[in-house]
Amino acid sequence: MIRKKKAEPAEPVEQQKPVAVPEKTSTVLAEGVLFKGDFQSDEPMLIHGSVEGVIRSSSDVTLTGKSQHNGDITSDNLVVAGKAQGKIKCKSTVEIADKGKVEGTLEAARFIMSDDAVFEGSLKIKKPSEPKSAEASAAPGEKAPARP
């Protein structure tokens, strides 16, 4: 009878946290693809490749770990796990995930940055303007108009 020696257990490999991918993604730019020009979408965008130019989205934009962007970004929410350079303006949240890097000007209502992320530039936190209610728009001492 021959006994086999048990294999030594392998040391665990430290894995990078995955970037949260939107559940519904209609626009995907694959890794290895370079897009030059203006990129516009009303649906969530997932970018694995490179973009040189303007990205405009009325929804969410996610730049994954190997992605690169050079230009302006306007969106509702933005997650950067790759590299982004330029002027960024978001209505809601900008998140720089682990190992993500952003250089430039950034304006958003909310900013989240992971420990291993890098941000170089200027940051402006601008809360979204709230719609004025009937009570707030009434002159001092006057009652707001009654609603039917």
C-alpha positions as a Markdown table, in Angstrom:
| # | Residue | x | y | z |
|---|---|---|---|---|
| 1 | Met | 0.0 | 0.0 | 0.0 |
| 2 | Ile | 1.4 | 3.4 | -1.0 |
| 3 | Arg | 0.5 | 6.4 | 1.0 |
| 4 | Lys | 0.1 | 9.7 | -0.7 |
| 5 | Lys | 1.3 | 12.8 | 1.1 |
| 6 | Lys | -1.3 | 15.5 | 1.6 |
| 7 | Ala | -0.7 | 18.6 | -0.4 |
| 8 | Glu | 0.1 | 21.7 | 1.6 |
| 9 | Pro | -2.8 | 24.2 | 1.6 |
| 10 | Ala | -2.1 | 27.1 | -0.7 |
| 11 | Glu | -2.0 | 30.6 | 0.9 |
| 12 | Pro | -5.1 | 32.6 | 0.2 |
| 13 | Val | -4.7 | 35.2 | -2.5 |
| 14 | Glu | -5.8 | 38.7 | -1.6 |
| 15 | Gln | -8.5 | 39.8 | -4.0 |
| 16 | Gln | -9.5 | 43.3 | -4.9 |
| 17 | Lys | -13.0 | 44.2 | -3.9 |
| 18 | Pro | -15.2 | 44.1 | -7.0 |
| 19 | Val | -16.7 | 47.3 | -8.2 |
| 20 | Ala | -20.4 | 47.5 | -7.8 |
| 21 | Val | -21.9 | 47.0 | -11.2 |
| 22 | Pro | -25.3 | 48.5 | -11.8 |
| 23 | Glu | -28.0 | 45.9 | -12.2 |
| 24 | Lys | -29.3 | 47.3 | -15.4 |
| 25 | Thr | -26.4 | 48.3 | -17.7 |
| 26 | Ser | -27.4 | 49.1 | -21.3 |
| 27 | Thr | -24.1 | 50.6 | -22.6 |
| 28 | Val | -20.9 | 48.7 | -22.2 |
| 29 | Leu | -17.4 | 49.6 | -23.5 |
| 30 | Ala | -15.3 | 46.5 | -23.6 |
| 31 | Glu | -11.7 | 46.2 | -22.2 |
| 32 | Gly | -9.1 | 47.0 | -24.9 |
| 33 | Val | -11.5 | 49.3 | -26.8 |
| 34 | Leu | -10.5 | 53.0 | -27.2 |
| 35 | Phe | -13.4 | 55.4 | -27.9 |
| 36 | Lys | -12.5 | 59.0 | -29.1 |
| 37 | Gly | -15.2 | 61.6 | -29.1 |
| 38 | Asp | -18.4 | 62.5 | -27.3 |
| 39 | Phe | -20.2 | 59.6 | -25.5 |
| 40 | Gln | -23.8 | 60.2 | -24.6 |
| 41 | Ser | -26.4 | 57.9 | -23.0 |
| 42 | Asp | -29.6 | 58.1 | -20.9 |
| 43 | Glu | -29.0 | 54.5 | -19.6 |
| 44 | Pro | -26.3 | 53.2 | -17.1 |
| 45 | Met | -22.8 | 53.0 | -18.7 |
| 46 | Leu | -20.2 | 50.4 | -17.8 |
| 47 | Ile | -16.7 | 51.3 | -19.1 |
| 48 | His | -13.9 | 48.7 | -19.1 |
| 49 | Gly | -11.9 | 50.3 | -21.9 |
| 50 | Ser | -10.6 | 53.8 | -22.6 |
| 51 | Val | -12.4 | 57.0 | -23.5 |
| 52 | Glu | -10.9 | 60.2 | -24.8 |
| 53 | Gly | -13.6 | 62.9 | -24.8 |
| 54 | Val | -16.8 | 63.9 | -23.1 |
| 55 | Ile | -19.1 | 61.5 | -21.4 |
| 56 | Arg | -22.6 | 62.7 | -20.7 |
| 57 | Ser | -25.2 | 60.5 | -19.0 |
| 58 | Ser | -28.5 | 61.3 | -17.2 |
| 59 | Ser | -27.9 | 58.0 | -15.4 |
| 60 | Asp | -24.9 | 56.2 | -13.8 |
| 61 | Val | -21.4 | 55.8 | -15.1 |
| 62 | Thr | -19.0 | 53.1 | -13.8 |
| 63 | Leu | -15.3 | 53.1 | -14.8 |
| 64 | Thr | -13.9 | 49.6 | -13.8 |
| 65 | Gly | -10.4 | 48.7 | -12.7 |
| 66 | Lys | -8.6 | 48.8 | -16.1 |
| 67 | Ser | -10.5 | 51.7 | -17.6 |
| 68 | Gln | -9.1 | 55.1 | -18.4 |
| 69 | His | -10.8 | 58.3 | -19.2 |
| 70 | Asn | -9.5 | 61.7 | -20.3 |
| 71 | Gly | -12.1 | 64.5 | -20.7 |
| 72 | Asp | -15.2 | 65.7 | -19.0 |
| 73 | Ile | -17.9 | 63.6 | -17.3 |
| 74 | Thr | -21.4 | 64.7 | -16.5 |
| 75 | Ser | -23.7 | 62.1 | -14.9 |
| 76 | Asp | -26.1 | 61.4 | -12.1 |
| 77 | Asn | -23.7 | 59.0 | -10.2 |
| 78 | Leu | -20.1 | 58.0 | -11.0 |
| 79 | Val | -17.9 | 55.2 | -9.7 |
| 80 | Val | -14.2 | 55.2 | -10.6 |
| 81 | Ala | -12.1 | 52.1 | -10.0 |
| 82 | Gly | -9.8 | 52.9 | -12.9 |
| 83 | Lys | -8.3 | 56.3 | -13.9 |
| 84 | Ala | -10.2 | 59.5 | -14.8 |
| 85 | Gln | -8.8 | 62.9 | -15.7 |
| 86 | Gly | -10.7 | 66.0 | -16.4 |
| 87 | Lys | -13.7 | 68.0 | -15.1 |
| 88 | Ile | -16.3 | 65.8 | -13.4 |
| 89 | Lys | -19.8 | 67.0 | -12.5 |
| 90 | Cys | -22.4 | 64.7 | -10.9 |
| 91 | Lys | -25.9 | 65.4 | -9.6 |
| 92 | Ser | -25.6 | 62.9 | -6.8 |
| 93 | Thr | -22.6 | 60.8 | -5.8 |
| 94 | Val | -19.0 | 60.4 | -7.0 |
| 95 | Glu | -17.2 | 57.3 | -5.5 |
| 96 | Ile | -13.5 | 56.6 | -6.0 |
| 97 | Ala | -13.2 | 52.9 | -5.3 |
| 98 | Asp | -10.1 | 50.9 | -4.3 |
| 99 | Lys | -7.1 | 51.7 | -6.5 |
| 100 | Gly | -9.1 | 54.3 | -8.4 |
| 101 | Lys | -7.5 | 57.6 | -9.4 |
| 102 | Val | -9.1 | 60.9 | -10.3 |
| 103 | Glu | -7.2 | 64.0 | -11.4 |
| 104 | Gly | -9.0 | 67.3 | -12.0 |
| 105 | Thr | -12.0 | 69.2 | -10.8 |
| 106 | Leu | -14.9 | 67.4 | -9.2 |
| 107 | Glu | -18.3 | 68.7 | -8.3 |
| 108 | Ala | -21.0 | 66.5 | -6.7 |
| 109 | Ala | -23.6 | 66.4 | -3.9 |
| 110 | Arg | -21.8 | 63.5 | -2.2 |
| 111 | Phe | -18.2 | 62.3 | -2.3 |
| 112 | Ile | -17.0 | 58.8 | -1.3 |
| 113 | Met | -13.3 | 57.8 | -1.4 |
| 114 | Ser | -11.8 | 54.4 | -0.4 |
| 115 | Asp | -8.6 | 54.1 | 1.5 |
| 116 | Asp | -6.5 | 53.0 | -1.5 |
| 117 | Ala | -8.0 | 55.6 | -3.8 |
| 118 | Val | -6.2 | 58.7 | -5.1 |
| 119 | Phe | -7.7 | 62.2 | -5.7 |
| 120 | Glu | -5.6 | 65.1 | -7.0 |
| 121 | Gly | -7.5 | 68.3 | -7.8 |
| 122 | Ser | -10.3 | 70.5 | -6.5 |
| 123 | Leu | -13.5 | 69.3 | -4.9 |
| 124 | Lys | -16.8 | 71.2 | -4.6 |
| 125 | Ile | -19.6 | 69.6 | -2.7 |
| 126 | Lys | -22.8 | 71.1 | -4.0 |
| 127 | Lys | -26.1 | 70.0 | -2.5 |
| 128 | Pro | -28.9 | 69.7 | -5.1 |
| 129 | Ser | -31.4 | 72.5 | -4.9 |
| 130 | Glu | -34.6 | 71.5 | -3.3 |
| 131 | Pro | -37.9 | 72.5 | -4.9 |
| 132 | Lys | -39.5 | 75.3 | -3.0 |
| 133 | Ser | -42.7 | 74.3 | -1.2 |
| 134 | Ala | -45.8 | 76.6 | -1.3 |
| 135 | Glu | -45.2 | 77.4 | 2.4 |
| 136 | Ala | -41.6 | 78.5 | 1.8 |
| 137 | Ser | -42.6 | 80.7 | -1.2 |
| 138 | Ala | -45.2 | 82.6 | 0.7 |
| 139 | Ala | -44.2 | 86.0 | 1.9 |
| 140 | Pro | -43.5 | 86.4 | 5.7 |
| 141 | Gly | -46.7 | 86.8 | 7.7 |
| 142 | Glu | -48.9 | 85.3 | 4.9 |
| 143 | Lys | -50.3 | 81.8 | 4.9 |
| 144 | Ala | -49.6 | 79.4 | 2.0 |
| 145 | Pro | -52.5 | 79.0 | -0.4 |
| 146 | Ala | -54.8 | 76.1 | 0.7 |
| 147 | Arg | -54.7 | 73.0 | -1.4 |
| 148 | Pro | -57.9 | 71.5 | -2.6 |
